[in-house]
Amino acid sequence: MFLAPIVPWREQELRGLLASMNEGPGRVNPDNALIPFAKFENLHFARLLILDDKTTEDVRVYGLKPKTYPLYLAFLGDIDGDEDSFVTELVNVAASGLRKLFSCCTGFESGTDLITWMKEHRKPSIANYVNWKGRTVRRTHEEAMLQQAIESYIQANPSLQKLSPKEVYAKVRAFVLAEKDSGRLTLTPESPTPVGWLIGDLLHLVGIPLLVLILSPLLILVAPFYIIRLRMLEKTDPEVCPTVDQAYAEELSRGEDHYVTNQFSAMGSFKPGLLRLLTGIGVLTTVNYAARHIVRPGRLGRVRTIHFARWVFIDGTDRMIFCSNYDGSVESYMDDFINKTGFGLNAAFSNGIGYPRTNWLVLDGCADERKYVEYLRRHTLPTQVWYQACPGLTAIDLERNSRIRQGLEASSLTDQETNDWVALL
């Protein structure tokens, strides 16, 4: 993620440039002249949006004077491989377009070195979620082609329905091997995971629990005071959940539901006080750890519709933005979280100003669905440009395709595994 303040008198020019990248609201031209996203083989999702927070006045409910923040241009990408390599490729392919966009940001001049400037404006996240670590864009495309080839083969051979699962598996496997030998199908083995990444991941796996263990005496000592103070704040925290302005809701809707997958960006201010800040940091650090090491691939809790998600602090720790790519409508997305991971939703977002009042951090809150929906919609930002490498494929589709390939590449399958594999078809 790169983030840069916009020169105020260049805002409309920037909006025009971003609009030129689209075929229509919410529908990017993947081969647009500024950033031809389709040329990047390692890019899953990308978005450019103007961070225009409509809720900065909400701090008044705490008797605070609103701060004046600049509008920001944010450029986000979910990529395979290391960031430096991607940034270099991005500049090599789209230097002219990037210069046009970034020229509308403060501190960017005609002679500015693009790579250096982008690295200086990088915004690391405090928490990330990746649906399926290790599944690259290339693998996604190849497995989709594999699934389509098998589907066509089955439709062309209705006699397969009369065969046993083992016989179906054998015939499909023979068909796929023949397609590979002819060059009509490609299933490229993935490159080994870099050793440096494995070491860093192991250190992260061990380091966070070790740190908690070292701090446990202090945490146990502080816990009663923390709990009492948190409960006191929860009882008095003001809620700010007015009905969303209809014109703004319609603006958001114009960028949604053009595909089976949607983008989501929400931004807001943290509640004042050190306790709320530390709570937010603690919760999101836990989310990041769990998403990286604990949860099953393809699932954030019981939610299976999210491809990528991230939480990023803005303006120090005053504000935060949450961005995700998910399957289905925004209504189903909100229902998924409320019904399946409401406690986590409360823990992660209740530290934001105006959130429906929680009870012991994880209870109530989003259980009042009307307030929660109004709160979230009001904090949602329209995304000016959004790209996805595999439109039409849900996260569940991608998991199915991977399981089909894994079954075909397995050295052997039990009877039950064969039955399960055939059921995928």
C-alpha positions as CSV (number, residue, x, y, z in Angstrom):
1,M,0.0,0.0,0.0
2,F,1.2,3.5,-0.9
3,L,-0.3,6.6,0.5
4,A,0.3,10.2,-0.4
5,P,-1.6,13.5,0.4
6,I,-3.3,15.1,-2.6
7,V,-2.5,18.6,-3.7
8,P,-5.9,20.3,-3.0
9,W,-6.3,22.1,-6.3
10,R,-5.3,18.9,-8.2
11,E,-8.1,16.8,-6.7
12,Q,-10.5,17.1,-9.6
13,E,-7.8,16.4,-12.1
14,L,-6.9,13.2,-10.2
15,R,-10.5,12.1,-10.1
16,G,-10.6,12.5,-13.8
17,L,-7.5,10.4,-14.3
18,L,-8.8,7.7,-12.1
19,A,-12.2,7.7,-13.9
20,S,-10.3,7.3,-17.3
21,M,-9.0,3.9,-16.1
22,N,-12.6,2.5,-16.0
23,E,-15.0,1.3,-18.6
24,G,-17.8,2.5,-16.2
25,P,-18.4,2.8,-12.5
26,G,-16.9,-0.2,-10.7
27,R,-15.6,-1.7,-14.0
28,V,-11.9,-1.2,-14.6
29,N,-10.4,-1.4,-18.0
30,P,-7.6,-4.0,-17.3
31,D,-5.6,-2.6,-20.2
32,N,-6.1,1.0,-19.4
33,A,-3.4,3.4,-20.5
34,L,-2.2,4.6,-17.1
35,I,-1.7,1.2,-15.3
36,P,-2.4,-1.8,-17.5
37,F,-3.1,-4.2,-14.7
38,A,-3.5,-7.2,-17.0
39,K,0.2,-7.1,-17.8
40,F,1.2,-8.0,-14.2
41,E,1.2,-11.8,-13.8
42,N,1.7,-11.6,-10.0
43,L,-1.2,-9.2,-9.2
44,H,-4.3,-10.7,-7.6
45,F,-6.2,-7.5,-6.8
46,A,-5.4,-3.8,-7.0
47,R,-7.3,-0.6,-6.1
48,L,-6.8,3.2,-6.2
49,L,-9.0,5.3,-4.0
50,I,-9.2,8.7,-2.5
51,L,-9.4,8.6,1.2
52,D,-12.1,11.2,1.9
53,D,-13.3,10.4,5.4
54,K,-16.8,11.8,6.0
55,T,-16.7,11.0,9.7
56,T,-14.0,13.3,11.1
57,E,-16.6,15.4,12.8
58,D,-17.5,12.5,15.0
59,V,-14.8,13.3,17.5
60,R,-17.0,16.1,18.8
61,V,-19.1,13.5,20.8
62,Y,-16.0,13.3,23.0
63,G,-15.7,17.1,23.3
64,L,-12.7,17.1,20.9
65,K,-12.1,19.6,18.1
66,P,-11.9,17.8,14.7
67,K,-8.5,17.8,13.0
68,T,-8.0,18.9,9.4
69,Y,-6.6,16.0,7.4
70,P,-5.5,16.1,3.8
71,L,-7.2,13.9,1.2
72,Y,-5.0,10.9,0.4
73,L,-4.5,8.9,-2.7
74,A,-4.1,5.2,-1.7
75,F,-2.8,2.5,-4.1
76,L,-3.1,-1.1,-2.8
77,G,-2.0,-4.3,-4.4
78,D,-2.3,-8.0,-3.3
79,I,0.7,-9.7,-5.0
80,D,2.8,-12.8,-5.2
81,G,6.5,-12.6,-4.4
82,D,8.4,-9.8,-2.8
83,E,7.3,-6.2,-2.9
84,D,10.5,-4.7,-4.2
85,S,10.4,-6.9,-7.4
86,F,6.8,-5.9,-8.0
87,V,7.4,-2.2,-7.6
88,T,10.3,-2.4,-10.0
89,E,8.1,-4.2,-12.6
90,L,5.3,-1.7,-11.9
91,V,7.6,1.2,-12.7
92,N,9.0,-0.5,-15.8
93,V,5.5,-1.1,-17.2
94,A,3.6,2.0,-16.1
95,A,6.0,4.8,-15.3
96,S,4.2,7.4,-17.4
97,G,0.8,6.6,-15.9
98,L,2.2,6.5,-12.4
99,R,3.8,9.9,-12.9
100,K,0.5,11.4,-14.1
101,L,-1.3,10.1,-11.0
102,F,1.4,10.9,-8.4
103,S,2.0,14.4,-9.9
104,C,-1.3,15.3,-8.2
105,C,0.3,14.4,-4.8
106,T,2.4,16.7,-2.6
107,G,6.1,16.4,-2.9
108,F,6.1,14.7,-6.4
109,E,8.1,16.6,-9.0
110,S,8.8,15.8,-12.7
111,G,12.3,14.6,-11.8
112,T,11.3,12.5,-8.8
113,D,12.6,8.9,-8.8
114,L,9.5,6.8,-8.8
115,I,10.8,3.8,-7.0
116,T,12.3,5.8,-4.2
117,W,9.2,8.0,-3.8
118,M,6.9,5.0,-3.7
119,K,9.0,3.3,-1.0
120,E,9.0,6.5,1.0
121,H,5.2,6.5,0.9
122,R,4.7,2.8,1.7
123,K,2.1,2.1,4.5
124,P,2.6,-1.2,6.3
125,S,-0.5,-2.9,7.7
126,I,-0.9,-3.9,11.3
127,A,-2.9,-7.0,10.3
128,N,-3.3,-9.0,7.1
129,Y,-5.4,-11.9,5.9
130,V,-4.6,-14.0,2.9
131,N,-7.2,-16.6,1.9
132,W,-4.7,-19.3,0.8
133,K,-1.0,-18.7,1.3
134,G,1.0,-20.0,-1.6
135,R,-1.7,-20.0,-4.3
136,T,-0.3,-17.7,-6.9
137,V,-2.1,-15.9,-9.7
138,R,-0.5,-18.3,-12.2
139,R,-1.8,-21.3,-10.2
140,T,-5.2,-19.8,-10.0
141,H,-5.4,-19.3,-13.8
142,E,-4.0,-22.8,-14.5
143,E,-6.4,-24.5,-12.1
144,A,-9.4,-22.6,-13.5
145,M,-8.4,-23.9,-17.0
146,L,-8.1,-27.4,-15.6
147,Q,-11.6,-27.3,-14.1
148,Q,-13.1,-25.9,-17.3
149,A,-11.4,-28.6,-19.4
150,I,-12.7,-31.4,-17.1
151,E,-16.1,-29.9,-17.1
152,S,-16.2,-29.8,-20.9
153,Y,-14.9,-33.4,-21.0
154,I,-17.7,-34.6,-18.7
155,Q,-20.3,-32.8,-20.6
156,A,-19.0,-34.4,-23.9
157,N,-19.0,-37.9,-22.3
158,P,-22.4,-38.5,-20.5
159,S,-21.6,-42.2,-20.2
160,L,-19.3,-41.2,-17.3
161,Q,-22.4,-40.9,-15.1
162,K,-22.8,-44.7,-15.2
163,L,-19.3,-45.4,-13.9
164,S,-18.1,-45.9,-10.4
165,P,-16.1,-43.0,-8.7
166,K,-12.8,-44.9,-9.2
167,E,-13.5,-45.4,-12.9
168,V,-14.5,-41.7,-13.3
169,Y,-11.3,-40.6,-11.6
170,A,-9.2,-42.9,-13.8
171,K,-10.8,-41.6,-17.0
172,V,-10.6,-38.0,-16.0
173,R,-7.0,-38.4,-14.9
174,A,-6.1,-40.0,-18.2
175,F,-7.8,-37.2,-20.1
176,V,-5.9,-34.5,-18.1
177,L,-2.5,-36.3,-18.7
178,A,-3.2,-36.4,-22.4
179,E,-4.1,-32.7,-22.4
180,K,-0.9,-31.9,-20.6
181,D,1.2,-34.0,-23.0
182,S,-0.4,-32.2,-26.0
183,G,0.3,-28.8,-24.4
184,R,-3.4,-27.8,-24.2
185,L,-3.2,-27.8,-20.4
186,T,-0.3,-26.4,-18.3
187,L,0.1,-27.2,-14.6
188,T,3.3,-25.5,-13.6
189,P,5.0,-26.7,-10.3
190,E,5.3,-23.8,-7.9
191,S,8.8,-22.4,-7.1
192,P,10.1,-23.3,-3.6
193,T,9.2,-20.9,-0.8
194,P,12.2,-18.6,-0.2
195,V,14.2,-19.7,2.9
196,G,14.2,-16.2,4.2
197,W,10.4,-16.1,4.3
198,L,10.3,-19.4,6.1
199,I,12.7,-18.2,8.7
200,G,10.8,-15.0,9.2
201,D,7.5,-16.8,9.5
202,L,9.0,-19.2,12.1
203,L,10.4,-16.3,14.1
204,H,6.9,-14.7,14.0
205,L,5.3,-18.0,15.0
206,V,7.5,-18.4,18.0
207,G,8.2,-14.7,18.9
208,I,4.7,-13.4,19.6
209,P,3.8,-16.1,22.1
210,L,7.2,-15.8,23.7
211,L,6.7,-12.0,24.1
212,V,3.3,-12.6,25.7
213,L,4.8,-15.2,28.0
214,I,7.6,-12.7,29.1
215,L,5.0,-10.0,29.7
216,S,2.5,-12.3,31.4
217,P,3.3,-11.3,35.0
218,L,2.7,-7.6,34.1
219,L,-0.4,-8.5,32.0
220,I,-1.9,-10.5,34.9
221,L,-1.3,-7.6,37.3
222,V,-2.8,-5.0,35.0
223,A,-5.7,-7.1,33.8
224,P,-8.3,-6.3,36.6
225,F,-7.7,-2.6,36.2
226,Y,-7.9,-2.9,32.4
227,I,-11.2,-4.8,32.6
228,I,-12.8,-2.4,35.0
229,R,-11.8,0.6,33.0
230,L,-12.9,-0.9,29.7
231,R,-16.3,-1.7,31.1
232,M,-16.7,1.8,32.5
233,L,-15.9,3.2,29.0
234,E,-18.2,0.8,27.3
235,K,-21.1,2.0,29.4
236,T,-20.6,5.6,28.5
237,D,-19.2,5.5,24.9
238,P,-21.5,7.5,22.6
239,E,-22.9,5.7,19.5
240,V,-22.9,7.5,16.2
241,C,-25.1,5.5,13.9
242,P,-27.4,7.9,11.9
243,T,-29.1,6.8,8.7
244,V,-26.7,7.1,5.8
245,D,-27.3,9.9,3.4
246,Q,-29.2,8.5,0.4
247,A,-27.0,10.2,-2.2
248,Y,-23.8,8.8,-0.6
249,A,-25.3,5.3,-0.4
250,E,-26.2,5.5,-4.1
251,E,-22.6,6.6,-4.9
252,L,-21.3,3.5,-3.0
253,S,-23.8,1.2,-4.8
254,R,-22.6,2.3,-8.2
255,G,-19.3,0.7,-7.7
256,E,-20.6,-2.6,-6.3
257,D,-22.1,-5.8,-7.5
258,H,-20.7,-5.7,-11.1
259,Y,-19.0,-9.0,-10.5
260,V,-19.5,-12.0,-8.1
261,T,-16.6,-10.4,-6.1
262,N,-16.6,-7.0,-4.5
263,Q,-14.2,-4.5,-2.9
264,F,-14.7,-2.9,0.5
265,S,-12.9,0.0,2.1
266,A,-14.0,1.5,5.4
267,M,-12.2,4.3,7.4
268,G,-12.7,5.9,10.8
269,S,-11.1,7.5,13.9
270,F,-10.0,5.7,17.0
271,K,-11.7,6.5,20.3
272,P,-9.5,8.8,22.4
273,G,-7.4,7.4,25.2
274,L,-4.5,5.0,25.6
275,L,-6.6,2.1,26.6
276,R,-8.6,2.1,23.4
277,L,-5.5,2.4,21.3
278,L,-3.7,-0.5,23.1
279,T,-6.9,-2.6,22.9
280,G,-7.0,-2.0,19.1
281,I,-3.3,-2.9,18.7
282,G,-3.6,-6.0,20.8
283,V,-6.7,-7.2,19.0
284,L,-5.3,-6.6,15.5
285,T,-2.0,-8.2,16.4
286,T,-3.9,-11.3,17.6
287,V,-5.9,-11.2,14.3
288,N,-2.8,-11.0,12.3
289,Y,-1.1,-13.9,14.2
290,A,-4.2,-16.1,13.9
291,A,-4.6,-15.4,10.2
292,R,-1.0,-16.2,9.6
293,H,-0.6,-19.3,11.7
294,I,-3.8,-20.7,13.2
295,V,-6.9,-20.4,10.9
296,R,-7.5,-23.0,8.2
297,P,-6.7,-21.9,4.7
298,G,-9.7,-20.3,3.0
299,R,-11.3,-19.3,6.3
300,L,-11.3,-16.3,8.5
301,G,-13.1,-17.8,11.4
302,R,-16.1,-19.3,9.7
303,V,-16.2,-16.7,6.9
304,R,-15.1,-18.3,3.6
305,T,-15.8,-15.4,1.2
306,I,-12.8,-13.1,1.8
307,H,-9.8,-13.3,-0.6
308,F,-7.6,-10.7,1.0
309,A,-8.0,-8.1,3.9
310,R,-5.8,-5.6,5.7
311,W,-6.0,-3.1,8.5
312,V,-3.7,0.0,8.3
313,F,-3.2,2.9,10.6
314,I,-3.5,6.4,9.0
315,D,-2.2,9.7,10.4
316,G,-0.1,8.0,13.1
317,T,-2.7,6.1,15.1
318,D,-5.5,8.7,14.8
319,R,-7.4,6.8,12.1
320,M,-7.6,3.4,10.5
321,I,-8.6,2.0,7.2
322,F,-9.8,-1.6,6.6
323,C,-9.8,-3.0,3.0
324,S,-11.0,-6.3,1.8
325,N,-11.9,-8.2,-1.4
326,Y,-14.9,-10.5,-0.8
327,D,-17.5,-12.6,-2.6
328,G,-21.2,-11.7,-2.7
329,S,-23.1,-8.5,-2.0
330,V,-22.3,-6.0,0.8
331,E,-25.4,-7.1,2.6
332,S,-24.4,-10.8,2.6
333,Y,-20.9,-9.7,3.6
334,M,-22.1,-7.9,6.7
335,D,-24.5,-10.7,7.5
336,D,-21.6,-13.2,7.3
337,F,-19.6,-11.3,9.9
338,I,-22.5,-10.6,12.2
339,N,-23.7,-14.2,12.2
340,K,-20.4,-16.1,12.1
341,T,-17.8,-13.9,13.8
342,G,-19.7,-11.2,15.6
343,F,-17.4,-11.4,18.6
344,G,-14.3,-10.8,16.5
345,L,-16.1,-8.0,14.6
346,N,-16.8,-6.2,17.9
347,A,-13.3,-6.7,19.2
348,A,-11.7,-5.3,16.1
349,F,-14.0,-2.4,15.3
350,S,-15.5,-1.3,18.6
351,N,-12.4,0.9,19.3
352,G,-13.7,3.1,16.5
353,I,-15.6,6.3,17.4
354,G,-19.4,5.8,17.2
355,Y,-19.5,1.9,17.0
356,P,-22.6,0.4,18.5
357,R,-22.0,-0.1,22.2
358,T,-20.3,-3.4,23.2
359,N,-20.4,-5.4,26.4
360,W,-17.1,-6.9,27.6
361,L,-15.5,-6.0,24.3
362,V,-17.0,-8.9,22.3
363,L,-20.7,-8.9,23.2
364,D,-23.6,-6.8,21.9
365,G,-22.2,-4.2,19.4
366,C,-23.0,-5.6,15.9
367,A,-25.9,-7.7,17.4
368,D,-27.9,-4.5,16.9
369,E,-27.9,-5.1,13.2
370,R,-29.6,-1.8,12.2
371,K,-27.1,0.3,14.0
372,Y,-24.1,-1.7,12.8
373,V,-25.2,-1.5,9.2
374,E,-25.7,2.2,9.4
375,Y,-22.4,2.7,11.1
376,L,-20.5,0.6,8.6
377,R,-22.1,2.1,5.6
378,R,-21.4,5.6,6.8
379,H,-17.7,4.7,7.2
380,T,-17.4,3.0,3.8
381,L,-15.4,4.8,1.1
382,P,-16.1,4.6,-2.7
383,T,-13.2,3.0,-4.6
384,Q,-12.4,4.8,-7.8
385,V,-10.4,2.0,-9.5
386,W,-10.6,-1.7,-8.6
387,Y,-8.9,-4.6,-10.5
388,Q,-9.2,-8.4,-10.0
389,A,-7.2,-10.9,-11.9
390,C,-9.8,-13.7,-11.9
391,P,-13.3,-12.2,-12.2
392,G,-16.1,-14.7,-11.9
393,L,-14.2,-17.0,-9.5
394,T,-15.2,-17.0,-5.8
395,A,-12.9,-18.0,-3.0
396,I,-14.8,-21.3,-2.8
397,D,-14.3,-21.8,-6.5
398,L,-10.6,-21.4,-6.1
399,E,-10.5,-23.9,-3.2
400,R,-12.5,-26.4,-5.3
401,N,-10.1,-26.0,-8.2
402,S,-7.1,-26.5,-6.0
403,R,-8.6,-29.6,-4.5
404,I,-9.3,-31.0,-8.0
405,R,-5.7,-30.5,-9.0
406,Q,-4.4,-31.9,-5.7
407,G,-6.5,-35.1,-6.2
408,L,-5.1,-35.6,-9.7
409,E,-1.5,-35.1,-8.6
410,A,-1.9,-37.4,-5.6
411,S,0.1,-40.7,-5.7
412,S,-3.0,-42.6,-4.6
413,L,-6.4,-42.0,-3.1
414,T,-8.5,-44.1,-0.7
415,D,-12.1,-45.0,-1.7
416,Q,-13.5,-42.2,0.4
417,E,-11.0,-39.7,-1.0
418,T,-12.0,-40.7,-4.5
419,N,-15.6,-40.3,-3.7
420,D,-14.9,-36.8,-2.3
421,W,-12.9,-35.9,-5.3
422,V,-15.6,-36.9,-7.8
423,A,-18.1,-34.9,-5.8
424,L,-16.0,-31.8,-6.6
425,L,-17.0,-32.2,-10.3
